[in-house]
Structure formats: C-alpha cells, structure tokens
C-alpha cells in the first residue's frame, strides 16, 4: 500500500482534538510539555494550524518511544 501524501494539509486545533480524542486541557498540556515534542503550530490571526505531516511524524516517533 502506498502512503498518501498530505503535504500542505493543515488541521485546526479542534480537528487535532478530534484526531486524538482528547480534552482541550490535555491538548494544552501537550503543547506546553517540551519533552513531549508535540509539533509547533502555524499561527494566523491567533488561530493555530498544525501540519498533518508534522503530526504524523510525531505519532511515529511516539510509537517508537513506547515500543
């Protein structure tokens, strides 16, 4: 199976919350915990947008750490 390229795709904060099924406070803590290495957002007009590619890379890295 070929990996689908999502280059250039972004998710809003609410979409990230839904992607991981987490509460807003958990999301806040993930962003503040530098040891966790959660991807930094792009901020436009005080709204945060997260690159899908960055989130996917972070997920893979977390899977390696927990394995």
Order of alpha helices (4+ residues) and beta strands (2+ residues): beta-alpha-alpha-beta-beta-alpha
